Amino acid sequence: MKIAFVGKGGSGKTTLSSLFVRHLVATGAPVVAIDADINQHLGVALGISEEAAAAIPAMGEHLSEIKTYLRGTNPRIASTASMVKTTPPGTGSRLLRLGGDDPIHAKLSTEVAGARLMVTGPFTDDDLGVACYHSKTGAVELYLNHLVDGPGEYVVVDCTAGAESFASGMFTRFDLTFLVAEPTRKGVAVYRQWVDYAADYDVTLRVIGNKVHDADDVAFLRDSVGDALLCCVGQSAAVRAMEQGRPLDIADLSADDRSALATLQTAVDGQTKDWDKFTRQAIEFHVKNARAWANAATGQDLEAQIDPGFVLSPSHIPTPAAAAHL
């Protein structure tokens, strides 16, 4: 399952995404965690130092290598230079398995807290004034578009704050999106933005109430978001200690917090995987980008990259025995 954590800046989405990663790891599940926020804090939230987090290779700095690998022998893609963030897979493309034996996971992921952590990378001095952050998150979109995740496997993405995710089609790349909201008017305003912007795209959105103090806070959130409210989390001493740099074990959390994380997993596991929709929406946004800017930028008709008979699914991943003879 592919899972996004979104919300207003400062809502606690990075903290909650890191706790959810820890929870999934504690169940024995394979997990890839991706920091796709312009403020790169997921690695630190998972327990490594800022220096170690900064040393993880950035996906955004290896975009050309990612494209070269994913292109494979796909005859519809003329060259790596003609690949854009929305280029969908087709016959001949190299697909990815969660944490699989491929150069992307081998080079760009690092084991942290039992998960494989990947990062888009922060803005650099060279980016300031000349680039937008979506040039980096495009690497994540390509990764997700080519990833075949199986039952009991999880990709958890800490996304950019607010409604920034709607600047690309990446908001449709998830089986379930968790929006973290504080019990304030500003806290639920982003939820309303998401509901409005995602209305036509069949996005499954659930709300996690964070920094909730009492029943009045819960009632405010329930009145504001209705049945979308999945669970609430309070001000945890264990989480505060983690944010102050002290080690955290999932067992340090209160019973209520552990129950909330289990509720999130139940919601994720209850989702039906829809590969047809996933592929259809990938194509839809590729067409939009091709017509809006990518055709002009590359000097090619990028709609020709679409393989009309191809639907991403586990059936395209060879078995280990078959792979050994490729």
matplotlib code that plots the C-alpha trace (Angstrom):
import matplotlib.pyplot as plt

x = [0.0, 1.1, 0.3, 0.7, 0.8, -0.3, -1.4, -0.7, 2.9, 3.5, 0.5, 2.7, 2.5, 6.2, 6.0, 2.9, 4.3, 7.5, 5.4, 3.4, 6.6, 7.8, 4.5, 4.6, 8.2, 7.2, 4.6, 7.4, 6.1, 8.5, 8.4, 9.9, 9.7, 10.1, 10.7, 9.2, 8.7, 10.7, 11.7, 13.6, 13.0, 11.7, 15.1, 15.6, 12.1, 13.0, 15.9, 19.1, 21.2, 20.8, 24.3, 23.3, 20.1, 21.9, 24.2, 21.5, 21.7, 18.9, 16.6, 16.3, 20.0, 20.0, 16.9, 18.8, 20.0, 16.5, 15.1, 17.8, 17.0, 13.2, 13.2, 14.7, 13.9, 10.6, 10.5, 8.0, 10.5, 13.0, 15.6, 16.1, 16.0, 12.4, 11.3, 9.4, 8.0, 4.7, 6.1, 4.1, 5.6, 4.9, 6.2, 10.0, 10.0, 11.8, 9.5, 10.3, 9.5, 9.5, 13.1, 14.0, 17.4, 17.7, 20.2, 17.6, 16.9, 20.6, 22.0, 19.3, 17.8, 19.3, 18.1, 16.7, 14.6, 14.0, 12.7, 14.3, 14.4, 14.6, 14.7, 14.1, 16.7, 16.5, 16.8, 20.5, 22.1, 22.0, 18.2, 17.3, 15.6, 15.7, 14.0, 10.8, 10.7, 8.6, 11.7, 12.8, 9.5, 9.2, 11.7, 9.3, 6.4, 8.4, 9.3, 5.7, 4.5, 6.9, 6.5, 4.5, 3.8, 2.4, 0.2, 1.6, 4.1, 4.0, 5.4, 4.9, 5.5, 5.8, 4.5, 4.9, 2.7, -0.6, -2.0, 1.4, 0.8, -1.7, 1.0, 1.6, -0.3, 1.4, -1.6, -3.3, -0.4, -1.6, -4.0, -4.8, -4.0, -3.9, -4.4, -3.1, -5.2, -5.0, -8.3, -8.3, -9.8, -6.5, -6.0, -9.1, -8.8, -6.3, -8.8, -11.3, -8.8, -8.0, -11.7, -12.3, -9.2, -9.4, -13.1, -12.8, -10.0, -11.4, -8.8, -9.4, -8.8, -8.9, -8.2, -6.0, -6.7, -3.4, -2.5, -6.0, -6.5, -10.1, -13.6, -14.2, -11.3, -12.6, -16.1, -14.6, -12.9, -15.9, -18.1, -15.5, -14.6, -17.4, -16.9, -13.5, -12.1, -10.4, -8.7, -7.1, -3.8, -3.0, 0.1, 2.4, 5.3, 7.1, 6.7, 7.8, 10.9, 11.6, 11.3, 13.8, 16.3, 15.8, 15.5, 12.0, 10.7, 7.2, 6.5, 7.1, 3.9, 0.7, -1.9, -4.1, -1.4, -0.6, -4.2, -4.5, -1.5, -3.2, -6.4, -4.3, -3.0, -6.5, -7.7, -4.8, -5.2, -8.9, -8.2, -8.8, -5.8, -7.0, -4.3, -6.6, -7.4, -3.7, -2.6, -5.5, -4.7, -1.0, -1.9, -4.3, -1.7, 0.9, -1.4, -2.0, 1.7, 2.6, 0.1, 0.8, 4.6, 6.4, 5.9, 7.3, 10.2, 11.3, 10.3, 8.4, 4.9, 5.1, 1.6, 3.3, 5.0, 1.6, 1.3, -2.4, -2.5, -0.3, -1.8, 0.7, 0.1, 2.1, 1.6, 4.5, 7.0, 8.8, 9.1, 12.6, 13.0, 12.0, 14.1, 17.2, 16.9, 16.3]
y = [0.0, 3.5, 6.0, 9.8, 12.0, 15.6, 18.6, 22.2, 23.1, 22.4, 20.1, 17.2, 15.2, 14.3, 13.2, 11.0, 9.6, 8.6, 7.0, 5.1, 3.8, 2.6, 0.9, -0.9, -2.0, -3.3, -5.6, -7.1, -5.4, -4.3, -0.5, 2.2, 5.7, 8.7, 12.3, 14.4, 17.5, 20.7, 20.6, 17.3, 16.1, 12.5, 10.9, 12.8, 11.9, 8.3, 8.6, 9.5, 12.6, 15.6, 14.8, 11.2, 12.4, 15.0, 12.2, 10.1, 10.4, 12.7, 11.3, 14.7, 14.8, 11.4, 11.9, 11.1, 7.8, 7.0, 7.7, 5.6, 2.6, 2.9, 3.4, 0.0, -1.2, 0.6, 1.4, 4.3, 6.3, 7.7, 8.7, 9.4, 13.1, 12.7, 11.2, 13.6, 13.1, 11.7, 9.3, 6.1, 2.6, 0.4, -2.8, -2.9, -0.5, -1.6, -1.9, -1.8, -4.0, -2.6, -2.5, -4.7, -5.7, -2.8, 0.2, 2.7, 1.1, 0.0, 3.5, 5.8, 4.1, 3.8, 1.5, 3.7, 2.3, -0.9, 0.8, 1.8, 5.6, 7.6, 11.4, 14.0, 16.2, 19.9, 23.0, 23.9, 27.2, 26.4, 25.9, 29.2, 31.6, 29.3, 26.0, 24.8, 21.9, 19.8, 19.3, 17.1, 15.5, 14.5, 11.7, 10.4, 10.5, 8.4, 6.0, 5.5, 5.2, 2.3, 0.6, -2.6, -3.0, -6.3, -7.3, -6.4, -4.0, -0.3, 2.9, 5.9, 9.3, 12.5, 15.1, 18.8, 21.0, 22.5, 22.1, 22.0, 18.4, 19.5, 21.2, 17.7, 14.5, 12.9, 13.3, 10.5, 8.1, 6.8, 4.1, 6.2, 9.8, 10.8, 14.5, 15.6, 18.4, 20.3, 21.2, 24.8, 26.7, 26.8, 23.2, 22.1, 24.6, 22.4, 19.5, 21.6, 22.5, 18.8, 17.9, 20.7, 20.0, 16.2, 16.0, 14.7, 12.3, 9.6, 10.3, 8.4, 10.9, 10.3, 12.8, 12.3, 14.8, 15.8, 17.8, 17.1, 18.0, 17.1, 16.1, 19.7, 19.3, 16.0, 17.6, 20.5, 18.2, 15.9, 18.9, 20.2, 17.0, 14.6, 10.9, 11.6, 11.8, 8.5, 8.9, 11.5, 11.8, 13.9, 15.6, 12.6, 12.8, 10.1, 12.0, 15.2, 13.4, 12.1, 15.6, 16.7, 14.2, 11.3, 7.7, 6.4, 2.8, 2.2, 0.6, 4.0, 5.4, 5.4, 2.7, 5.3, 6.3, 2.7, 2.1, 5.1, 3.8, 0.4, 2.2, 3.7, 0.4, -1.2, 1.6, 1.1, -2.7, -2.2, -0.4, -2.3, -2.1, -0.6, -0.9, 0.1, 3.4, 3.9, 3.5, 5.5, 8.5, 8.2, 8.5, 11.4, 13.5, 12.6, 13.9, 17.1, 17.7, 16.8, 19.3, 22.0, 22.2, 18.9, 18.6, 22.1, 21.5, 18.2, 19.0, 15.7, 14.4, 12.7, 11.3, 8.7, 7.4, 5.9, 2.2, 1.7, -2.0, -1.7, -1.7, -1.7, -4.7, -7.5, -9.7, -7.7, -8.7, -11.9, -14.6, -15.1, -18.3, -16.4, -13.4, -15.6, -16.4, -12.8]
z = [0.0, -0.8, 2.0, 2.1, 5.2, 4.4, 6.4, 7.4, 8.2, 11.9, 12.2, 13.1, 9.9, 10.0, 13.6, 12.9, 9.7, 11.6, 14.3, 11.8, 10.1, 13.5, 14.2, 10.9, 11.4, 14.8, 13.2, 11.0, 7.8, 5.0, 4.9, 2.6, 4.1, 1.8, 2.9, 0.1, 2.2, 1.4, 5.1, 5.4, 9.0, 8.6, 9.1, 12.4, 13.5, 12.9, 15.2, 13.3, 13.6, 11.4, 10.0, 9.1, 7.6, 5.4, 4.2, 2.6, -1.2, -2.5, -5.1, -6.7, -7.4, -9.1, -11.4, -14.5, -13.1, -12.0, -15.4, -17.1, -15.0, -15.2, -19.0, -19.5, -23.1, -23.4, -27.2, -26.6, -24.7, -27.2, -24.7, -21.0, -21.8, -23.0, -19.7, -17.4, -13.9, -15.2, -17.8, -17.2, -17.4, -20.4, -22.0, -21.5, -18.5, -15.5, -12.5, -8.8, -5.9, -2.4, -1.3, -4.2, -5.6, -7.9, -8.2, -7.1, -3.7, -3.4, -3.9, -2.7, 0.4, 3.9, 6.7, 9.5, 12.4, 10.5, 7.4, 4.1, 4.1, 0.9, 0.6, -2.1, -0.7, 0.4, -1.6, -2.3, -3.0, -6.7, -6.6, -4.9, -7.3, -10.3, -9.4, -7.8, -5.3, -7.7, -9.7, -6.8, -5.9, -9.6, -8.7, -6.1, -8.6, -11.1, -8.3, -7.3, -10.9, -11.4, -8.0, -7.7, -4.0, -2.7, 0.2, 3.5, 2.1, 2.8, 1.3, 3.6, 2.1, 4.2, 1.6, 1.3, 3.5, 2.8, -0.7, -2.5, -3.5, -6.0, -8.1, -9.6, -10.0, -7.1, -4.9, -6.9, -6.4, -3.0, -1.8, 1.3, 2.3, 5.9, 6.6, 10.0, 11.4, 14.7, 16.3, 15.0, 12.1, 10.4, 11.1, 9.2, 6.4, 4.6, 4.8, 3.0, 0.4, -0.1, -0.4, -3.0, -5.1, -5.0, -5.6, -9.1, -8.6, -6.2, -3.6, -0.3, 2.5, 6.2, 9.0, 12.0, 14.8, 16.4, 19.5, 20.8, 24.5, 25.4, 24.2, 23.0, 20.6, 19.3, 18.9, 16.9, 14.5, 14.2, 13.4, 10.9, 9.0, 9.8, 9.2, 7.7, 11.2, 11.8, 15.2, 17.5, 19.2, 22.2, 23.5, 24.3, 26.7, 24.8, 21.5, 23.2, 24.4, 20.9, 19.5, 22.0, 20.7, 23.1, 21.8, 21.3, 21.3, 20.1, 23.5, 25.1, 23.6, 25.6, 25.0, 23.4, 20.9, 20.0, 19.5, 17.2, 15.1, 14.9, 13.7, 10.9, 9.8, 9.9, 7.6, 5.2, 5.1, 4.4, 1.1, -2.1, -4.5, -7.8, -10.4, -13.2, -11.5, -10.6, -14.2, -15.7, -13.5, -14.2, -17.9, -17.3, -15.6, -18.2, -20.9, -18.9, -18.4, -22.0, -23.4, -20.8, -21.0, -21.5, -25.3, -25.8, -23.3, -25.0, -28.6, -28.7, -28.5, -25.1, -25.4, -27.7, -24.5, -23.4, -23.8, -24.3, -23.4, -20.3, -16.7, -13.9, -11.7, -10.0, -13.1, -14.7, -12.0, -12.9, -10.3, -8.9, -11.0, -14.2, -13.3, -13.0, -16.7, -18.0]

ax = plt.figure().add_subplot(projection="3d")
ax.plot(x, y, z, "-o")
ax.set_aspect("equal")
plt.show()
